[in-house]
Every structure is written in structure tokens, then in C-alpha cells.
């Protein structure tokens, strides 16, 4: 496939920017109709052909239109298409692509990536076969002359869904082996890579942090050139810079001069976006998806406070990496970034890492060639309308402008029987008034084993409560009408004897009347209960006790006699109405 000049048009950015300042519409007005956002990654059409292309192979453009139709029918007003990782996944005319060098049925093509992904030897054949099937679907479209990214634009405009692009700024899939076909040519040159050193010098280097180094001009030009292609060749109407995949920019401990360099580059992006806005006659929103931890980003060279206060971005979406947030203080973030930027709440697909148990699931027939499904697993949030409503409602109650869904489709990927992403639950997910009076399932985040723990919000859990002591937990929630039932579950590690727990909601007189249960407040797909290691102590109140914004649950360990500490692993709240 012939490529045009990799950096065509980049040099023209300054000239375009010099053609006159754009009188921009205020972000709040510009983004008024963009409230229900959905991000689909470069593989979103290809993960689950059994659901979105049931007629089998060869793959056709129908899969794109079916998916966008589903989003539109579910009330999504803005679709952020993510077309790139380290390399691009669409048939670009400017860049190397994920299919370069691939021939149909070539199992060896993905072996280097399998090494990067640390696939066990006993699973290698199955992995390579799966990758062949996966790549063949992309090849079907290429051979039929279908560019799925251009087709996304057609589908969005047909259904009047705003087509935006979400650019991953430093995706690290495959970095553990530079020869993986997931890695771009720039990455294969060690001069363009970060060191990957860990925070503790005694821990040396972590291969997963060896990402592209934005101190290198070729890296900045490479990313700018991609932005040019998305806005010029494809005509996307909004641009999100996704610094959550991954927030590696410069070496840790960035100086003022380092941050100024990155801010200057963001300024160039802003100037180019403004120039494209003038050329098209339609203002293009520019924003970033970022961690909540602004201090971490600043130490890696991205000074979000300075960028936002200078007006270089119109919106910011705050999130953890894969586990969603439940307790972000958006008012405090507003103080940090100033009044002239729109803030979105991002809903990720893991509510926390407390597993659910699905009795009998392993007895069901697994997919061909696979082991039986385990009875316990991650409670994917998009498989629960109650969790979706609760997570969105808590963010909206804290004043966010709208909701952006991320990794929503991941619920379908493992193909666990009974676990299905609930797209219908997206309708009205951005409407706080409409969410009031509907059932909800609130949780709190728990520790992750991933490297993202450095930039995710600190967890309130787990918490060990000694006898006669107490701990307070904070949730963001929306207020509810009277007459509903609020169920509060304190989930603990099992103890030799039943503990005596007291609970106070929003500082009220403590309640010690509770029941022991393993059943969750709401099922999540096939997961209906906690695992054998955990049990819940359940308290019941009226929904009128809930207030808009932050609410507190204070747990007291009232165990006497053979007193022992209690380890709280989760606190979960269910809202029900008749």
C-alpha cells in the first residue's frame, strides 16, 4: 500500500494559525448538545461478530451501520471513534497500518505480539488462531474497498450522531516486545522511547512503561500528522486527545521547561483545530481524556492546569484507567482547571475488582475449544443498568456537563453466558432528573494490580476496622424521591465468628439491625452473589435519606467478647422503587 508523506501538512499549521484568531464559542454553549458520549476503540466493530455481523464472513460495512444504529437508538448523541493505538487500525493513506505485511491465514504474523502479551505456551496455538480470525475481518473490509473509519462518518451523519475522533496519545499495547506489529516504526528506534523506570529506583525498569517519548520532535510530529488526517481527510467534527491510554509523556520529574514544551505543542494543536474550524465553517471542540491525578500528569510533562486556564481545550474528561470512579470531587477539580472548560464524567467498565459469583455458570457449555467458564469473575458495569445509572447519576449530581462511556463494549468480549452490554440503558444516562426514581447500584473502587494505580484515585477500600473503632466511606449520589428502599451492604472478609457491625448514613444515629447475606443488591448478568471468601451485612433505610452530592456511610466494629478486627472489602448501595 503506497503512503503519502508521513508529516504532510504539519509545516502548514503555523501558517494556518497565523491567518487570524478564531472567535470561539464558549465551551459550555459549544458542547450543549453533546451530553451522551460513547467511545468505541479501533476494534469495536470486530470483537463480537456473532452479535453485530451474524451472517458470518466475509465481513461487510453492515457491521458499522448496525453498531452506529444501535448507539443512535440508545440515545447516544456523540460517537468518539478511536482509530489508533501505536499504529493505526484503519486503511490509512498516510501511515503504516496494523495490517501491513499480513496475509490471510498467517499465524506467525502475531507471534511477536503474543510474546509481548505474555501468552502462555499452552495457549499459544489458540491465541494465534484467534488473531488470524480477528485480522481476517479487517482484511475482508479492505479487500471489499471499505474503509471502516470513513464508513463510521457516513453512519454517524445518516443517524445525526456527532462524529468525533479520540486519539490515543501513547498506547502501550505491545510495548513489551518492540517487534510486535502493534508498535509503530518510531517506537522500534530506542532513541524515541522512554526509559520505563519505576517510581522506586530499587524496582528498576518496567517494560510496559517504555512508551514513546514526547521530548522527541519526530514523536510530536507523528501525532500531529495523525490529527491532520482525522480532521482533513475524514472530516471529524470533534477531537479528544486521550492521555489515559497512556499517561506517559516525558521522563518522570518533568521540569518547568519540559512542561512548557508540551504546552506549546498543545497550543499548536489548538491553532490547527481553529484553522480547520475556519476552513469548514464549523467550530471543532478540542478536549482531553485524562486521569484525575493532575499532579502525576504534571510530573510527566502535561500541565493540565496551565493548558485549561489558557483556554487551549474546550473539555476535559476525568477517569481512572479501567475501573470507574465513584467519589471524585469535581468541585475541587473545577478550582484546579478554572471556569472556562467543560467537564465530563467518564464511566469505565469495571465497577471495582470485587468478583461476583455465578452459581452453575461453569456447568454451561463453553465456546468451542475453551475451558469451562469460572463461576466467579469481574462484574462488568455495562452489563448492569443499575450500576450504569448509579455511576452516571453520582457524577451528574456533582455537576459534570455530561457522561462519556468508555470500554462499554468490553462486557461482550469474554462471551460469558448471560453477561451482555446493555445498550438500551444508555438512553437518558446524561439526564439527572430522568435518572431520579430509577433503580441504582452504587459501589466504591478497590485497589488494582495494574500500573495505573499511580495515577488512579486513591481507594477508600479495603479498610480494617479494629474493635470499637469506625471508618467513614464517601459516595457521590443523586437525591431520590421518598418511598423507595435504600439497601446498604457492608461486604467483609469472612471471620471466625459473625461480627457485630453498626452503620450510620450521613451521620445519623447508628443502626445495628442488619442481616447477613451473600446476595448482591442487584445481579450483574449471571453474577448474583459474592464469592465464598466474602459476606455482606445488609441495612435498610428510606431513599429520602439520600442527598445530592456526597453521602457518607460510617461503619462501626461493635464486636465484643472475643473481639477481632473486620476487613471491609466493599460497601455497596442499592436504590429500589416499587
C-alpha positions in Angstrom: 0.0 0.0 0.0 1.5 3.3 -1.1 1.8 6.0 1.7 2.0 9.7 1.2 4.5 11.9 3.1 4.1 10.9 6.8 4.1 14.5 8.0 2.2 16.2 5.1 0.6 19.4 6.2 2.3 19.7 9.6 4.5 22.5 8.5 1.4 24.4 7.4 0.0 24.6 10.9 1.8 27.8 11.8 0.7 29.5 8.5 -2.9 28.4 9.0 -2.8 29.6 12.6 -1.4 33.0 11.5 -4.3 33.6 9.3 -6.2 35.2 12.1 -7.6 34.4 15.5 -10.9 32.5 15.7 -13.6 34.0 17.8 -14.6 30.8 19.6 -17.9 30.0 21.0 -17.8 29.4 24.8 -17.2 25.7 25.6 -20.5 25.4 27.6 -22.5 26.7 24.6 -20.4 24.8 22.0 -20.9 21.5 23.8 -24.5 22.0 24.9 -25.9 19.2 22.6 -23.0 16.8 23.4 -24.1 15.2 26.7 -24.3 11.5 26.0 -20.9 10.5 24.6 -19.8 7.0 23.6 -16.2 6.0 22.8 -15.5 3.0 20.6 -12.0 1.8 20.1 -10.3 0.6 16.9 -11.7 -2.9 17.3 -15.2 -2.1 18.5 -16.8 -3.5 15.3 -14.7 -6.6 15.3 -14.8 -8.0 18.8 -18.3 -9.7 18.6 -19.2 -10.7 15.1 -21.8 -13.1 16.5 -23.7 -10.0 17.8 -23.1 -7.4 15.1 -22.5 -9.5 11.9 -24.5 -12.7 12.5 -24.4 -13.6 8.8 -20.8 -14.6 9.2 -17.9 -13.9 6.9 -16.9 -12.1 4.8 -17.3 -9.0 6.9 -19.2 -6.1 5.3 -19.9 -2.5 6.0 -23.2 -3.6 7.6 -21.4 -4.1 10.9 -20.5 -0.4 11.1 -24.0 0.8 10.3 -25.6 -1.7 12.7 -23.4 -0.5 15.5 -24.0 3.2 15.0 -27.7 2.5 14.6 -27.6 0.8 18.0 -25.9 3.8 19.6 -28.4 6.2 18.0 -31.3 4.1 19.0 -29.9 4.1 22.6 -29.8 7.9 22.8 -26.1 8.5 22.2 -25.6 12.0 20.7 -21.8 11.9 20.1 -19.7 8.9 18.9 -15.9 9.2 19.6 -14.2 6.8 17.2 -10.7 5.7 18.4 -8.8 4.7 15.2 -5.3 4.2 16.5 -3.1 2.5 19.0 0.7 2.8 18.3 -0.2 2.2 14.7 -3.5 2.9 13.0 -6.1 0.3 12.6 -7.9 1.7 9.5 -6.7 1.7 5.9 -4.8 4.9 6.1 -3.3 6.5 3.0 -0.6 8.3 5.1 0.6 5.8 7.8 1.6 2.3 8.4 -1.3 0.2 9.5 -2.0 -2.8 11.7 -2.4 -5.0 8.5 0.8 -4.1 6.8 2.6 -7.3 5.9 -0.4 -9.5 6.9 -1.6 -12.2 4.5 -4.8 -14.1 5.1 -4.3 -17.0 7.5 -0.7 -16.0 8.5 -0.5 -17.4 12.1 3.1 -16.2 12.6 2.2 -12.6 12.0 1.0 -12.2 15.6 3.7 -14.3 17.4 5.8 -11.3 18.4 2.7 -9.7 19.9 1.9 -12.9 21.7 5.3 -12.6 23.3 4.6 -9.0 24.3 1.2 -10.1 25.8 3.0 -13.0 27.6 0.7 -15.6 26.2 1.4 -19.0 27.9 2.9 -21.7 25.7 -0.1 -24.0 26.2 -2.5 -21.2 25.0 -0.3 -20.1 22.0 -2.0 -22.0 19.2 -5.5 -20.9 20.3 -4.2 -17.3 20.5 -2.7 -17.3 17.1 -5.8 -18.9 15.6 -7.9 -16.2 17.2 -5.7 -13.4 15.9 -5.9 -14.8 12.4 -9.8 -14.7 12.6 -9.6 -11.2 14.0 -7.3 -9.8 11.3 -9.2 -11.6 8.6 -12.3 -9.5 9.4 -10.3 -6.3 8.8 -8.9 -7.8 5.6 -12.4 -8.6 4.4 -13.3 -4.9 4.5 -10.0 -3.8 2.9 -10.4 -6.2 0.0 -14.0 -5.1 -0.5 -12.8 -1.5 -0.7 -14.4 -0.5 2.6 -12.7 2.0 4.9 -14.4 1.4 8.3 -13.4 4.8 9.6 -14.9 6.6 6.6 -18.0 4.3 6.9 -18.3 5.4 10.6 -18.6 9.0 9.4 -21.3 8.1 6.9 -23.3 6.1 9.5 -23.0 8.9 12.1 -24.2 11.6 9.7 -27.0 9.4 8.5 -28.2 9.0 12.0 -27.4 12.5 13.1 -24.9 11.4 15.7 -21.9 13.8 16.0 -18.8 12.1 14.7 -15.7 12.9 16.9 -12.3 11.2 17.0 -10.5 10.1 20.1 -6.7 9.8 19.5 -4.7 7.6 21.9 -1.6 9.6 22.6 0.7 6.8 23.8 -1.0 3.4 23.6 1.3 0.7 25.1 -0.3 -2.5 23.8 2.7 -4.5 22.6 5.5 -2.4 24.0 7.0 -5.4 25.9 8.3 -6.6 22.5 9.2 -3.8 20.1 9.0 -6.2 17.2 5.2 -6.6 17.8 3.2 -5.5 14.8 1.2 -3.3 17.3 4.2 -1.0 17.5 4.9 1.8 15.0 8.3 2.3 13.3 9.2 5.2 15.6 8.9 3.0 18.6 11.2 0.5 17.2 14.0 3.1 17.4 15.2 3.1 21.0 16.0 6.8 20.7 12.3 7.6 20.6 11.4 5.6 23.8 11.1 6.5 27.4 13.3 4.6 29.9 10.3 3.0 31.7 11.9 3.4 35.1 9.7 2.7 38.1 8.9 5.2 40.9 11.0 3.2 43.4 14.6 3.1 42.0 15.0 -0.3 43.6 12.4 -1.7 41.2 14.4 -0.9 38.1 12.6 -0.7 34.7 9.1 -1.9 33.8 8.8 -2.8 30.1 5.2 -1.6 30.0 6.2 2.0 30.7 8.7 2.1 27.8 6.4 4.2 25.7 7.0 7.0 23.1 9.0 10.0 24.3 7.3 13.3 23.6 10.6 15.1 24.2 11.4 13.9 20.7 10.2 16.1 17.8 9.6 13.2 15.5 7.1 11.8 18.0 5.2 15.1 18.3 5.2 15.4 14.5 3.9 11.9 14.1 1.0 12.5 16.4 0.2 15.9 14.8 0.2 14.3 11.4 -2.4 11.8 12.6 -4.6 14.6 13.9 -4.3 16.2 10.4 -5.5 13.1 8.7 -8.5 12.7 11.0 -9.7 16.3 10.5 -8.7 16.9 6.9 -9.2 13.5 5.2 -12.0 12.2 7.3 -13.7 15.4 8.5 -14.3 14.5 12.1 -16.2 17.2 14.0 -14.6 16.9 17.4 -11.2 15.9 18.7 -10.3 14.2 22.0 -6.6 13.7 23.0 -6.7 10.5 25.1 -3.9 10.8 27.6 -5.3 8.0 29.7 -4.0 5.5 27.0 -1.4 6.0 28.4 -0.3 9.0 30.5 3.4 8.5 29.6 4.7 11.8 28.0 8.1 12.7 29.3 10.5 11.1 31.8 9.2 11.4 35.3 10.2 14.6 37.2 9.5 17.0 34.2 10.9 20.5 34.7 9.1 23.8 34.0 10.8 23.9 30.6 9.6 20.4 29.8 6.0 21.3 30.7 6.3 24.5 28.7 7.4 22.4 25.6 4.3 20.1 25.9 2.0 23.1 26.5 3.5 24.7 23.4 2.7 21.6 21.4 -0.9 21.6 22.7 -1.0 25.2 21.6 -0.1 24.1 18.1 -2.9 21.5 18.1 -5.3 24.2 19.2 -4.1 26.5 16.4 -4.5 23.8 13.9 -8.0 22.9 15.1 -9.0 26.5 15.0 -7.7 26.7 11.4 -9.8 23.7 10.4 -12.8 25.3 12.1 -12.4 28.3 9.9 -11.9 26.2 6.8 -15.1 24.1 7.5 -17.2 26.9 8.9 -18.0 24.8 12.0 -16.2 25.1 15.3 -14.4 21.8 16.3 -14.4 21.1 20.0 -11.0 20.1 21.4 -10.5 18.3 24.7 -8.6 15.6 26.6 -9.4 12.4 28.5 -7.1 12.3 31.5 -6.6 10.9 34.9 -7.9 12.7 38.0 -4.4 12.9 39.4 -3.2 16.3 37.9 0.0 16.2 39.9 1.0 12.9 38.3 0.4 14.4 34.8 2.4 17.5 35.7 5.3 15.3 36.8 5.2 13.7 33.3 5.1 17.0 31.4 1.4 17.6 30.9 0.4 20.7 32.9 -3.4 20.4 32.7 -4.0 23.4 34.9 -2.0 25.7 32.6 -3.5 24.2 29.5 -7.1 24.6 30.7 -6.6 28.1 32.1 -5.1 29.3 28.9 -8.2 28.1 27.0 -6.3 25.6 24.9 -9.0 22.9 25.4 -12.8 23.1 25.5 -13.5 20.0 27.6 -11.8 17.5 30.0 -13.0 14.0 30.8 -11.7 12.7 34.1 -11.3 8.9 34.7 -9.5 6.0 36.2 -7.9 3.7 33.7 -10.3 0.7 33.5 -12.0 0.8 36.9 -14.6 3.5 37.1 -14.6 6.3 39.7 -17.3 6.7 42.3 -16.1 9.5 44.6 -14.4 12.2 42.5 -14.7 15.8 43.9 -15.4 17.6 40.7 -15.8 20.9 42.5 -12.2 20.6 43.6 -11.1 19.8 40.1 -13.1 22.8 38.9 -11.0 25.0 41.2 -7.9 23.5 39.6 -8.7 23.9 35.9 -10.7 27.2 36.1 -14.3 28.1 35.0 -13.9 28.0 31.2 -13.7 24.4 30.4 -16.5 21.8 30.2 -16.0 18.7 32.5 -17.3 15.2 31.6 -17.7 12.3 33.9 -16.3 9.1 32.3 -17.9 5.8 33.0 -15.5 2.8 32.8 -16.5 -0.8 32.6 -15.3 -2.2 35.9 -17.2 -1.1 39.0 -14.4 -2.4 41.2 -12.4 -5.6 41.5 -14.6 -7.4 43.9 -15.7 -10.5 42.0 -19.2 -11.8 41.7 -20.2 -15.4 41.8 -22.4 -17.1 39.2 -23.7 -20.4 40.6 -23.7 -23.1 38.0 -22.0 -21.0 35.3 -19.1 -23.5 34.9 -21.7 -26.2 34.0 -22.8 -24.3 30.9 -21.3 -25.3 27.5 -18.2 -23.2 26.9 -17.2 -21.8 23.5 -15.5 -24.3 21.2 -12.0 -25.3 22.3 -12.2 -23.3 25.5 -12.2 -24.3 29.2 -15.4 -24.0 31.2 -16.2 -20.5 32.4 -15.2 -19.9 36.0 -18.1 -19.3 38.4 -16.5 -16.0 39.7 -15.4 -13.0 37.6 -15.4 -9.3 37.1 -18.8 -7.7 37.4 -18.7 -5.6 34.1 -20.5 -2.4 34.8 -22.2 -2.1 31.4 -23.9 -5.4 32.0 -25.9 -3.7 34.8 -28.4 -0.9 34.1 -28.5 -0.3 37.8 -24.7 0.3 38.0 -24.7 2.4 34.9 -27.4 4.7 36.3 -25.7 5.0 39.7 -22.3 5.8 38.3 -23.6 8.4 35.9 -26.1 9.8 38.4 -23.3 10.3 41.0 -21.2 12.2 38.5 -24.1 14.3 37.3 -25.0 15.2 40.9 -21.5 16.6 41.3 -22.0 18.9 38.4 -20.5 17.3 35.3 -21.7 18.5 31.9 -22.4 15.0 30.5 -21.3 11.4 30.5 -18.7 9.7 28.3 -18.8 5.9 28.2 -15.5 4.1 27.8 -14.8 0.4 27.4 -18.6 -0.2 27.4 -18.3 -2.9 24.8 -15.8 -4.9 26.8 -18.6 -6.7 28.6 -19.4 -8.6 25.4 -15.8 -9.6 24.7 -15.3 -12.5 27.1 -18.6 -14.0 25.8 -19.6 -15.2 29.3 -23.1 -16.6 29.1 -25.7 -14.2 30.5 -23.2 -11.2 30.5 -24.3 -8.7 27.8 -23.7 -5.0 27.4 -27.0 -3.2 28.0 -27.0 -0.5 25.3 -30.7 0.3 26.0 -29.6 1.6 29.4 -27.7 4.4 27.7 -30.9 6.3 26.8 -31.1 9.3 29.2 -27.9 8.3 31.0 -27.0 12.0 30.9 -30.3 13.3 32.3 -30.1 13.6 36.1 -33.8 14.4 36.5 -34.7 11.4 34.5 -32.4 9.1 36.5 -34.1 10.1 39.8 -36.6 7.4 40.9 -34.9 4.6 38.9 -33.1 1.6 40.5 -29.3 2.1 41.1 -26.4 0.1 42.3 -23.5 2.2 43.8 -20.1 0.8 44.8 -16.6 2.1 45.6 -13.4 1.4 43.7 -10.8 -1.1 45.1 -7.1 -1.5 44.6 -5.8 -2.6 41.2 -2.8 -4.7 40.5 -2.1 -2.7 37.3 0.5 0.0 36.9 -2.4 2.5 36.6 -2.6 2.6 40.4 -0.1 5.5 40.3 -2.5 7.9 38.5 -5.9 6.5 39.6 -7.8 8.0 42.5 -6.7 6.6 45.9 -9.1 3.9 47.1 -11.1 4.0 50.3 -11.1 0.2 50.4 -10.1 -2.2 51.8 -10.4 -0.9 55.4 -9.5 -2.9 58.5 -11.6 -1.7 61.5 -10.4 -2.7 64.9 -13.0 -3.5 67.7 -14.9 -0.4 68.9 -13.4 1.6 66.0 -15.1 3.0 62.9 -14.5 4.1 59.4 -16.3 6.6 57.1 -16.8 6.0 53.4 -17.9 8.7 50.9 -20.0 8.3 47.8 -21.3 10.7 45.2 -25.0 10.1 44.7 -28.1 11.8 43.3 -31.0 12.6 45.6 -34.2 10.5 45.3 -37.9 10.7 45.9 -39.4 9.4 49.1 -40.9 6.0 49.3 -38.1 3.9 47.8 -35.8 1.5 49.6 -32.1 2.1 50.2 -30.1 -1.1 50.9 -26.6 -0.7 52.3 -24.3 -3.7 52.2 -21.1 -3.8 54.1 -19.1 -6.5 52.4 -16.4 -8.1 54.6 -13.9 -10.9 54.6 -15.4 -13.8 56.5 -14.4 -14.0 60.1 -14.3 -17.0 62.5 -17.4 -15.7 64.2 -20.1 -13.3 62.9 -19.0 -9.7 63.6 -21.4 -7.1 65.1 -21.5 -4.1 62.8 -23.1 -0.8 63.1 -23.9 1.6 60.3 -24.6 5.3 60.2 -25.8 7.0 57.0 -24.9 10.7 56.6 -24.0 11.0 60.3 -27.4 9.7 61.6 -27.9 7.6 64.8 -26.1 4.3 64.2 -28.1 1.2 63.3 -27.1 -2.3 64.4 -30.1 -4.2 63.0 -28.9 -6.0 59.9 -29.0 -9.3 58.1 -26.1 -11.5 56.8 -26.3 -12.4 53.1 -24.1 -13.3 50.1 -26.6 -12.0 47.6 -25.7 -8.7 45.9 -28.1 -5.8 45.9 -28.6 -6.3 42.2 -27.3 -9.1 39.9 -24.8 -8.2 37.2 -25.5 -10.5 34.3 -25.0 -14.1 35.7 -23.3 -12.8 38.8 -25.8 -12.8 41.7 -23.8 -13.2 44.8 -20.4 -12.6 46.4 -17.8 -15.4 46.5 -17.2 -17.8 49.4 -14.5 -15.5 50.8 -16.9 -12.7 51.4 -20.2 -12.0 53.0 -22.4 -8.9 53.3 -24.2 -7.3 56.3 -27.2 -5.5 55.0 -29.0 -2.5 56.4 -32.2 -0.9 55.1 -33.3 2.8 55.0 -35.6 5.0 53.1 -34.4 6.8 49.9 -35.3 10.1 51.3 -32.1 9.9 53.4 -30.0 10.3 50.3 -28.8 13.8 49.5 -27.5 15.2 46.2 -23.7 15.1 46.1 -21.5 13.4 48.7 -23.1 10.9 51.1 -21.3 9.0 53.9 -21.6 5.5 55.3 -19.8 5.1 58.7 -19.2 1.5 59.7 -18.5 0.6 63.4 -17.0 -2.6 64.6 -19.1 -3.4 67.6 -17.8 -6.9 68.2 -17.4 -7.8 71.9 -16.2 -10.8 73.8 -13.6 -12.4 71.5 -13.1 -9.1 69.7 -11.4 -9.2 66.4 -10.8 -6.7 63.5 -13.1 -6.7 60.5 -11.8 -6.2 57.0 -14.3 -4.3 54.8 -13.7 -5.0 51.1 -16.6 -3.2 49.6 -19.6 -1.0 50.5 -22.5 -1.2 48.1 -25.7 0.7 48.0 -28.9 -0.4 46.2 -31.8 2.0 45.4 -35.2 0.4 44.6 -38.7 1.8 43.9 -41.9 -0.1 43.6 
